[in-house]
Amino acid sequence: MSNDERAQEPEDLTRLFVERANAGDPAGIAALYEEQAVMAYPPGSQTVARRHPCV
């Protein structure tokens, strides 16, 4: 899967995330986020920066 497609509208992010997750593409998911992004999901946990053990 190409990681080149970027979200143009906020609604695009969900679609791109789901497409890449369904494709088993953790690098593609990570590419959707800024280098220092903070994701608080599930509630009570945080992932900081664009890192994934599979990337």
mmCIF file of the N, C-alpha and C atoms, coordinates in Angstrom:
data_MODEL
# 
_entry.id   MODEL 
# 
loop_
_atom_site.group_PDB 
_atom_site.id 
_atom_site.type_symbol 
_atom_site.label_atom_id 
_atom_site.label_alt_id 
_atom_site.label_comp_id 
_atom_site.label_asym_id 
_atom_site.label_entity_id 
_atom_site.label_seq_id 
_atom_site.pdbx_PDB_ins_code 
_atom_site.Cartn_x 
_atom_site.Cartn_y 
_atom_site.Cartn_z 
_atom_site.occupancy 
_atom_site.B_iso_or_equiv 
_atom_site.pdbx_formal_charge 
_atom_site.auth_seq_id 
_atom_site.auth_comp_id 
_atom_site.auth_asym_id 
_atom_site.auth_atom_id 
_atom_site.pdbx_PDB_model_num 
ATOM 1   N N  . MET A 1 1  ? 0.846   -1.180 0.000  1.00 0.00 ? 1  MET A N  1 
ATOM 2   C CA . MET A 1 1  ? 0.000   0.000  0.000  1.00 0.00 ? 1  MET A CA 1 
ATOM 3   C C  . MET A 1 1  ? 0.886   1.237  0.000  1.00 0.00 ? 1  MET A C  1 
ATOM 4   N N  . SER A 1 2  ? 0.459   2.258  -0.707 1.00 0.00 ? 2  SER A N  1 
ATOM 5   C CA . SER A 1 2  ? 1.214   3.501  -0.755 1.00 0.00 ? 2  SER A CA 1 
ATOM 6   C C  . SER A 1 2  ? 0.944   4.338  0.486  1.00 0.00 ? 2  SER A C  1 
ATOM 7   N N  . ASN A 1 3  ? 2.013   4.849  1.077  1.00 0.00 ? 3  ASN A N  1 
ATOM 8   C CA . ASN A 1 3  ? 1.878   5.740  2.229  1.00 0.00 ? 3  ASN A CA 1 
ATOM 9   C C  . ASN A 1 3  ? 1.837   7.191  1.785  1.00 0.00 ? 3  ASN A C  1 
ATOM 10  N N  . ASP A 1 4  ? 1.789   7.437  0.475  1.00 0.00 ? 4  ASP A N  1 
ATOM 11  C CA . ASP A 1 4  ? 1.877   8.795  -0.044 1.00 0.00 ? 4  ASP A CA 1 
ATOM 12  C C  . ASP A 1 4  ? 0.587   9.592  0.110  1.00 0.00 ? 4  ASP A C  1 
ATOM 13  N N  . GLU A 1 5  ? -0.566  8.917  0.131  1.00 0.00 ? 5  GLU A N  1 
ATOM 14  C CA . GLU A 1 5  ? -1.823  9.651  0.221  1.00 0.00 ? 5  GLU A CA 1 
ATOM 15  C C  . GLU A 1 5  ? -1.941  10.307 1.587  1.00 0.00 ? 5  GLU A C  1 
ATOM 16  N N  . ARG A 1 6  ? -2.228  11.580 1.590  1.00 0.00 ? 6  ARG A N  1 
ATOM 17  C CA . ARG A 1 6  ? -2.354  12.361 2.817  1.00 0.00 ? 6  ARG A CA 1 
ATOM 18  C C  . ARG A 1 6  ? -3.809  12.795 2.990  1.00 0.00 ? 6  ARG A C  1 
ATOM 19  N N  . ALA A 1 7  ? -4.202  12.997 4.216  1.00 0.00 ? 7  ALA A N  1 
ATOM 20  C CA . ALA A 1 7  ? -5.542  13.497 4.501  1.00 0.00 ? 7  ALA A CA 1 
ATOM 21  C C  . ALA A 1 7  ? -5.633  14.947 4.032  1.00 0.00 ? 7  ALA A C  1 
ATOM 22  N N  . GLN A 1 8  ? -6.620  15.227 3.207  1.00 0.00 ? 8  GLN A N  1 
ATOM 23  C CA . GLN A 1 8  ? -6.862  16.592 2.745  1.00 0.00 ? 8  GLN A CA 1 
ATOM 24  C C  . GLN A 1 8  ? -7.910  17.277 3.617  1.00 0.00 ? 8  GLN A C  1 
ATOM 25  N N  . GLU A 1 9  ? -8.802  16.480 4.162  1.00 0.00 ? 9  GLU A N  1 
ATOM 26  C CA . GLU A 1 9  ? -9.867  16.944 5.051  1.00 0.00 ? 9  GLU A CA 1 
ATOM 27  C C  . GLU A 1 9  ? -9.800  16.090 6.314  1.00 0.00 ? 9  GLU A C  1 
ATOM 28  N N  . PRO A 1 10 ? -10.263 16.603 7.445  1.00 0.00 ? 10 PRO A N  1 
ATOM 29  C CA . PRO A 1 10 ? -10.225 15.805 8.673  1.00 0.00 ? 10 PRO A CA 1 
ATOM 30  C C  . PRO A 1 10 ? -10.896 14.437 8.520  1.00 0.00 ? 10 PRO A C  1 
ATOM 31  N N  . GLU A 1 11 ? -11.959 14.374 7.728  1.00 0.00 ? 11 GLU A N  1 
ATOM 32  C CA . GLU A 1 11 ? -12.684 13.123 7.526  1.00 0.00 ? 11 GLU A CA 1 
ATOM 33  C C  . GLU A 1 11 ? -11.832 12.066 6.830  1.00 0.00 ? 11 GLU A C  1 
ATOM 34  N N  . ASP A 1 12 ? -10.832 12.483 6.072  1.00 0.00 ? 12 ASP A N  1 
ATOM 35  C CA . ASP A 1 12 ? -9.975  11.540 5.349  1.00 0.00 ? 12 ASP A CA 1 
ATOM 36  C C  . ASP A 1 12 ? -9.132  10.697 6.296  1.00 0.00 ? 12 ASP A C  1 
ATOM 37  N N  . LEU A 1 13 ? -8.797  11.235 7.446  1.00 0.00 ? 13 LEU A N  1 
ATOM 38  C CA . LEU A 1 13 ? -7.903  10.538 8.370  1.00 0.00 ? 13 LEU A CA 1 
ATOM 39  C C  . LEU A 1 13 ? -8.482  9.198  8.813  1.00 0.00 ? 13 LEU A C  1 
ATOM 40  N N  . THR A 1 14 ? -9.767  9.169  9.126  1.00 0.00 ? 14 THR A N  1 
ATOM 41  C CA . THR A 1 14 ? -10.393 7.912  9.549  1.00 0.00 ? 14 THR A CA 1 
ATOM 42  C C  . THR A 1 14 ? -10.335 6.885  8.433  1.00 0.00 ? 14 THR A C  1 
ATOM 43  N N  . ARG A 1 15 ? -10.671 7.288  7.219  1.00 0.00 ? 15 ARG A N  1 
ATOM 44  C CA . ARG A 1 15 ? -10.649 6.363  6.081  1.00 0.00 ? 15 ARG A CA 1 
ATOM 45  C C  . ARG A 1 15 ? -9.252  5.817  5.852  1.00 0.00 ? 15 ARG A C  1 
ATOM 46  N N  . LEU A 1 16 ? -8.254  6.691  5.845  1.00 0.00 ? 16 LEU A N  1 
ATOM 47  C CA . LEU A 1 16 ? -6.881  6.255  5.613  1.00 0.00 ? 16 LEU A CA 1 
ATOM 48  C C  . LEU A 1 16 ? -6.400  5.334  6.727  1.00 0.00 ? 16 LEU A C  1 
ATOM 49  N N  . PHE A 1 17 ? -6.738  5.648  7.965  1.00 0.00 ? 17 PHE A N  1 
ATOM 50  C CA . PHE A 1 17 ? -6.356  4.806  9.098  1.00 0.00 ? 17 PHE A CA 1 
ATOM 51  C C  . PHE A 1 17 ? -6.945  3.409  8.930  1.00 0.00 ? 17 PHE A C  1 
ATOM 52  N N  . VAL A 1 18 ? -8.246  3.331  8.634  1.00 0.00 ? 18 VAL A N  1 
ATOM 53  C CA . VAL A 1 18 ? -8.919  2.034  8.492  1.00 0.00 ? 18 VAL A CA 1 
ATOM 54  C C  . VAL A 1 18 ? -8.348  1.255  7.314  1.00 0.00 ? 18 VAL A C  1 
ATOM 55  N N  . GLU A 1 19 ? -8.122  1.901  6.184  1.00 0.00 ? 19 GLU A N  1 
ATOM 56  C CA . GLU A 1 19 ? -7.552  1.213  5.021  1.00 0.00 ? 19 GLU A CA 1 
ATOM 57  C C  . GLU A 1 19 ? -6.196  0.604  5.358  1.00 0.00 ? 19 GLU A C  1 
ATOM 58  N N  . ARG A 1 20 ? -5.350  1.364  6.024  1.00 0.00 ? 20 ARG A N  1 
ATOM 59  C CA . ARG A 1 20 ? -4.001  0.887  6.345  1.00 0.00 ? 20 ARG A CA 1 
ATOM 60  C C  . ARG A 1 20 ? -4.030  -0.176 7.438  1.00 0.00 ? 20 ARG A C  1 
ATOM 61  N N  . ALA A 1 21 ? -4.926  -0.026 8.401  1.00 0.00 ? 21 ALA A N  1 
ATOM 62  C CA . ALA A 1 21 ? -5.064  -1.050 9.444  1.00 0.00 ? 21 ALA A CA 1 
ATOM 63  C C  . ALA A 1 21 ? -5.547  -2.361 8.832  1.00 0.00 ? 21 ALA A C  1 
ATOM 64  N N  . ASN A 1 22 ? -6.532  -2.297 7.959  1.00 0.00 ? 22 ASN A N  1 
ATOM 65  C CA . ASN A 1 22 ? -7.048  -3.500 7.311  1.00 0.00 ? 22 ASN A CA 1 
ATOM 66  C C  . ASN A 1 22 ? -6.010  -4.158 6.414  1.00 0.00 ? 22 ASN A C  1 
ATOM 67  N N  . ALA A 1 23 ? -5.088  -3.363 5.887  1.00 0.00 ? 23 ALA A N  1 
ATOM 68  C CA . ALA A 1 23 ? -4.023  -3.894 5.032  1.00 0.00 ? 23 ALA A CA 1 
ATOM 69  C C  . ALA A 1 23 ? -2.847  -4.419 5.851  1.00 0.00 ? 23 ALA A C  1 
ATOM 70  N N  . GLY A 1 24 ? -2.915  -4.282 7.178  1.00 0.00 ? 24 GLY A N  1 
ATOM 71  C CA . GLY A 1 24 ? -1.795  -4.721 8.022  1.00 0.00 ? 24 GLY A CA 1 
ATOM 72  C C  . GLY A 1 24 ? -0.557  -3.885 7.777  1.00 0.00 ? 24 GLY A C  1 
ATOM 73  N N  . ASP A 1 25 ? -0.730  -2.571 7.685  1.00 0.00 ? 25 ASP A N  1 
ATOM 74  C CA . ASP A 1 25 ? 0.348   -1.652 7.318  1.00 0.00 ? 25 ASP A CA 1 
ATOM 75  C C  . ASP A 1 25 ? 0.659   -0.677 8.464  1.00 0.00 ? 25 ASP A C  1 
ATOM 76  N N  . PRO A 1 26 ? 1.390   -1.132 9.506  1.00 0.00 ? 26 PRO A N  1 
ATOM 77  C CA . PRO A 1 26 ? 1.678   -0.226 10.622 1.00 0.00 ? 26 PRO A CA 1 
ATOM 78  C C  . PRO A 1 26 ? 2.524   0.975  10.217 1.00 0.00 ? 26 PRO A C  1 
ATOM 79  N N  . ALA A 1 27 ? 3.423   0.807  9.254  1.00 0.00 ? 27 ALA A N  1 
ATOM 80  C CA . ALA A 1 27 ? 4.223   1.944  8.791  1.00 0.00 ? 27 ALA A CA 1 
ATOM 81  C C  . ALA A 1 27 ? 3.325   2.981  8.120  1.00 0.00 ? 27 ALA A C  1 
ATOM 82  N N  . GLY A 1 28 ? 2.329   2.512  7.388  1.00 0.00 ? 28 GLY A N  1 
ATOM 83  C CA . GLY A 1 28 ? 1.383   3.422  6.750  1.00 0.00 ? 28 GLY A CA 1 
ATOM 84  C C  . GLY A 1 28 ? 0.553   4.187  7.762  1.00 0.00 ? 28 GLY A C  1 
ATOM 85  N N  . ILE A 1 29 ? 0.156   3.503  8.835  1.00 0.00 ? 29 ILE A N  1 
ATOM 86  C CA . ILE A 1 29 ? -0.585  4.178  9.905  1.00 0.00 ? 29 ILE A CA 1 
ATOM 87  C C  . ILE A 1 29 ? 0.305   5.225  10.562 1.00 0.00 ? 29 ILE A C  1 
ATOM 88  N N  . ALA A 1 30 ? 1.535   4.860  10.882 1.00 0.00 ? 30 ALA A N  1 
ATOM 89  C CA . ALA A 1 30 ? 2.460   5.803  11.528 1.00 0.00 ? 30 ALA A CA 1 
ATOM 90  C C  . ALA A 1 30 ? 2.691   7.031  10.656 1.00 0.00 ? 30 ALA A C  1 
ATOM 91  N N  . ALA A 1 31 ? 2.710   6.847  9.337  1.00 0.00 ? 31 ALA A N  1 
ATOM 92  C CA . ALA A 1 31 ? 2.954   7.962  8.420  1.00 0.00 ? 31 ALA A CA 1 
ATOM 93  C C  . ALA A 1 31 ? 1.836   9.003  8.451  1.00 0.00 ? 31 ALA A C  1 
ATOM 94  N N  . LEU A 1 32 ? 0.684   8.646  8.986  1.00 0.00 ? 32 LEU A N  1 
ATOM 95  C CA . LEU A 1 32 ? -0.429  9.597  9.068  1.00 0.00 ? 32 LEU A CA 1 
ATOM 96  C C  . LEU A 1 32 ? -0.230  10.639 10.159 1.00 0.00 ? 32 LEU A C  1 
ATOM 97  N N  . TYR A 1 33 ? 0.716   10.406 11.053 1.00 0.00 ? 33 TYR A N  1 
ATOM 98  C CA . TYR A 1 33 ? 0.892   11.255 12.227 1.00 0.00 ? 33 TYR A CA 1 
ATOM 99  C C  . TYR A 1 33 ? 2.160   12.085 12.134 1.00 0.00 ? 33 TYR A C  1 
ATOM 100 N N  . GLU A 1 34 ? 2.140   13.261 12.730 1.00 0.00 ? 34 GLU A N  1 
ATOM 101 C CA . GLU A 1 34 ? 3.328   14.103 12.846 1.00 0.00 ? 34 GLU A CA 1 
ATOM 102 C C  . GLU A 1 34 ? 4.359   13.387 13.707 1.00 0.00 ? 34 GLU A C  1 
ATOM 103 N N  . GLU A 1 35 ? 5.622   13.761 13.566 1.00 0.00 ? 35 GLU A N  1 
ATOM 104 C CA . GLU A 1 35 ? 6.707   13.120 14.315 1.00 0.00 ? 35 GLU A CA 1 
ATOM 105 C C  . GLU A 1 35 ? 6.470   13.105 15.819 1.00 0.00 ? 35 GLU A C  1 
ATOM 106 N N  . GLN A 1 36 ? 5.955   14.169 16.393 1.00 0.00 ? 36 GLN A N  1 
ATOM 107 C CA . GLN A 1 36 ? 5.773   14.256 17.842 1.00 0.00 ? 36 GLN A CA 1 
ATOM 108 C C  . GLN A 1 36 ? 4.303   14.166 18.262 1.00 0.00 ? 36 GLN A C  1 
ATOM 109 N N  . ALA A 1 37 ? 3.497   13.507 17.461 1.00 0.00 ? 37 ALA A N  1 
ATOM 110 C CA . ALA A 1 37 ? 2.075   13.361 17.785 1.00 0.00 ? 37 ALA A CA 1 
ATOM 111 C C  . ALA A 1 37 ? 1.881   12.580 19.079 1.00 0.00 ? 37 ALA A C  1 
ATOM 112 N N  . VAL A 1 38 ? 0.798   12.869 19.773 1.00 0.00 ? 38 VAL A N  1 
ATOM 113 C CA . VAL A 1 38 ? 0.415   12.127 20.978 1.00 0.00 ? 38 VAL A CA 1 
ATOM 114 C C  . VAL A 1 38 ? -0.976  11.557 20.731 1.00 0.00 ? 38 VAL A C  1 
ATOM 115 N N  . MET A 1 39 ? -1.089  10.247 20.838 1.00 0.00 ? 39 MET A N  1 
ATOM 116 C CA . MET A 1 39 ? -2.374  9.585  20.652 1.00 0.00 ? 39 MET A CA 1 
ATOM 117 C C  . MET A 1 39 ? -2.793  8.994  21.990 1.00 0.00 ? 39 MET A C  1 
ATOM 118 N N  . ALA A 1 40 ? -3.958  9.397  22.474 1.00 0.00 ? 40 ALA A N  1 
ATOM 119 C CA . ALA A 1 40 ? -4.464  8.924  23.766 1.00 0.00 ? 40 ALA A CA 1 
ATOM 120 C C  . ALA A 1 40 ? -5.593  7.928  23.528 1.00 0.00 ? 40 ALA A C  1 
ATOM 121 N N  . TYR A 1 41 ? -5.227  6.746  23.063 1.00 0.00 ? 41 TYR A N  1 
ATOM 122 C CA . TYR A 1 41 ? -6.209  5.685  22.843 1.00 0.00 ? 41 TYR A CA 1 
ATOM 123 C C  . TYR A 1 41 ? -5.533  4.359  23.070 1.00 0.00 ? 41 TYR A C  1 
ATOM 124 N N  . PRO A 1 42 ? -6.122  3.455  23.779 1.00 0.00 ? 42 PRO A N  1 
ATOM 125 C CA . PRO A 1 42 ? -7.386  3.568  24.483 1.00 0.00 ? 42 PRO A CA 1 
ATOM 126 C C  . PRO A 1 42 ? -7.277  4.546  25.643 1.00 0.00 ? 42 PRO A C  1 
ATOM 127 N N  . PRO A 1 43 ? -8.419  5.001  26.147 1.00 0.00 ? 43 PRO A N  1 
ATOM 128 C CA . PRO A 1 43 ? -8.394  5.952  27.261 1.00 0.00 ? 43 PRO A CA 1 
ATOM 129 C C  . PRO A 1 43 ? -7.498  5.466  28.400 1.00 0.00 ? 43 PRO A C  1 
ATOM 130 N N  . GLY A 1 44 ? -6.694  6.389  28.908 1.00 0.00 ? 44 GLY A N  1 
ATOM 131 C CA . GLY A 1 44 ? -5.790  6.051  30.001 1.00 0.00 ? 44 GLY A CA 1 
ATOM 132 C C  . GLY A 1 44 ? -4.392  5.670  29.555 1.00 0.00 ? 44 GLY A C  1 
ATOM 133 N N  . SER A 1 45 ? -4.175  5.549  28.250 1.00 0.00 ? 45 SER A N  1 
ATOM 134 C CA . SER A 1 45 ? -2.830  5.251  27.754 1.00 0.00 ? 45 SER A CA 1 
ATOM 135 C C  . SER A 1 45 ? -2.432  6.303  26.730 1.00 0.00 ? 45 SER A C  1 
ATOM 136 N N  . GLN A 1 46 ? -1.134  6.400  26.459 1.00 0.00 ? 46 GLN A N  1 
ATOM 137 C CA . GLN A 1 46 ? -0.639  7.350  25.467 1.00 0.00 ? 46 GLN A CA 1 
ATOM 138 C C  . GLN A 1 46 ? 0.456   6.711  24.633 1.00 0.00 ? 46 GLN A C  1 
ATOM 139 N N  . THR A 1 47 ? 0.441   7.024  23.351 1.00 0.00 ? 47 THR A N  1 
ATOM 140 C CA . THR A 1 47 ? 1.546   6.720  22.463 1.00 0.00 ? 47 THR A CA 1 
ATOM 141 C C  . THR A 1 47 ? 2.109   8.066  22.053 1.00 0.00 ? 47 THR A C  1 
ATOM 142 N N  . VAL A 1 48 ? 3.385   8.299  22.315 1.00 0.00 ? 48 VAL A N  1 
ATOM 143 C CA . VAL A 1 48 ? 4.012   9.584  22.033 1.00 0.00 ? 48 VAL A CA 1 
ATOM 144 C C  . VAL A 1 48 ? 5.015   9.404  20.914 1.00 0.00 ? 48 VAL A C  1 
ATOM 145 N N  . ALA A 1 49 ? 4.967   10.289 19.957 1.00 0.00 ? 49 ALA A N  1 
ATOM 146 C CA . ALA A 1 49 ? 5.833   10.307 18.777 1.00 0.00 ? 49 ALA A CA 1 
ATOM 147 C C  . ALA A 1 49 ? 5.385   9.237  17.793 1.00 0.00 ? 49 ALA A C  1 
ATOM 148 N N  . ARG A 1 50 ? 5.912   9.315  16.621 1.00 0.00 ? 50 ARG A N  1 
ATOM 149 C CA . ARG A 1 50 ? 5.508   8.430  15.537 1.00 0.00 ? 50 ARG A CA 1 
ATOM 150 C C  . ARG A 1 50 ? 6.377   7.180  15.563 1.00 0.00 ? 50 ARG A C  1 
ATOM 151 N N  . ARG A 1 51 ? 6.124   6.325  16.533 1.00 0.00 ? 51 ARG A N  1 
ATOM 152 C CA . ARG A 1 51 ? 6.888   5.086  16.666 1.00 0.00 ? 51 ARG A CA 1 
ATOM 153 C C  . ARG A 1 51 ? 5.947   3.904  16.746 1.00 0.00 ? 51 ARG A C  1 
ATOM 154 N N  . HIS A 1 52 ? 6.373   2.824  16.179 1.00 0.00 ? 52 HIS A N  1 
ATOM 155 C CA . HIS A 1 52 ? 5.637   1.573  16.271 1.00 0.00 ? 52 HIS A CA 1 
ATOM 156 C C  . HIS A 1 52 ? 6.673   0.472  16.257 1.00 0.00 ? 52 HIS A C  1 
ATOM 157 N N  . PRO A 1 53 ? 6.525   -0.555 17.071 1.00 0.00 ? 53 PRO A N  1 
ATOM 158 C CA . PRO A 1 53 ? 7.544   -1.606 17.124 1.00 0.00 ? 53 PRO A CA 1 
ATOM 159 C C  . PRO A 1 53 ? 7.776   -2.309 15.796 1.00 0.00 ? 53 PRO A C  1 
ATOM 160 N N  . CYS A 1 54 ? 6.800   -2.254 14.897 1.00 0.00 ? 54 CYS A N  1 
ATOM 161 C CA . CYS A 1 54 ? 6.945   -2.931 13.605 1.00 0.00 ? 54 CYS A CA 1 
ATOM 162 C C  . CYS A 1 54 ? 7.525   -2.026 12.531 1.00 0.00 ? 54 CYS A C  1 
ATOM 163 N N  . VAL A 1 55 ? 7.726   -0.743 12.835 1.00 0.00 ? 55 VAL A N  1 
ATOM 164 C CA . VAL A 1 55 ? 8.185   0.215  11.822 1.00 0.00 ? 55 VAL A CA 1 
ATOM 165 C C  . VAL A 1 55 ? 9.686   0.285  11.836 1.00 0.00 ? 55 VAL A C  1 
# 
